[in-house]
Amino acid sequence: MKTNVGGIDKGVRLIAAVVLFSLYFVLEGDLRWIALAGLVPLGTALMGWCPLYTVLGINTCPMQRSAG
């Protein structure tokens, strides 16, 4: 797996995960299950790799310079 999620993108994903997890305390009944959707942005931010970005050919990582 090649990293395709950059720093700013990771931050946005972590914020989205926190917002989705907080829905657990706001929603009632079966709607609380929506909070589990926060696992997706949390996982992709921690791994630094997004499978959807791979399919779409998106890469938000800054270019790395080669040595030499």
Backbone hydrogen bonds, N-H to C=O, Kabsch-Sander energy under -0.5 kcal/mol:
donor,donor_aa,acceptor,acceptor_aa,energy
4,N,48,G,-1.7
5,V,48,G,-1.5
6,G,4,N,-0.5
10,K,6,G,-2.2
11,G,7,G,-2.0
12,V,8,I,-2.3
13,R,9,D,-2.3
14,L,10,K,-2.4
15,I,11,G,-2.1
16,A,12,V,-2.4
17,A,13,R,-2.2
18,V,14,L,-2.1
19,V,15,I,-2.4
20,L,16,A,-2.5
21,F,17,A,-2.7
22,S,18,V,-2.0
23,L,19,V,-0.8
23,L,20,L,-0.8
24,Y,21,F,-1.4
25,F,22,S,-1.3
26,V,22,S,-0.7
27,L,23,L,-2.9
31,L,28,E,-1.2
32,R,29,G,-1.5
33,W,30,D,-1.5
34,I,31,L,-1.7
35,A,32,R,-1.6
36,L,33,W,-1.4
37,A,34,I,-1.9
38,G,35,A,-1.8
39,L,36,L,-2.0
40,V,37,A,-1.2
42,L,38,G,-1.6
43,G,39,L,-2.6
44,T,40,V,-2.4
45,A,41,P,-1.9
46,L,42,L,-2.3
47,M,43,G,-2.3
48,G,44,T,-1.8
49,W,44,T,-0.6
54,T,50,C,-1.6
55,V,51,P,-1.8
56,L,52,L,-2.3
57,G,53,Y,-1.2
58,I,53,Y,-2.3
60,T,4,N,-1.9
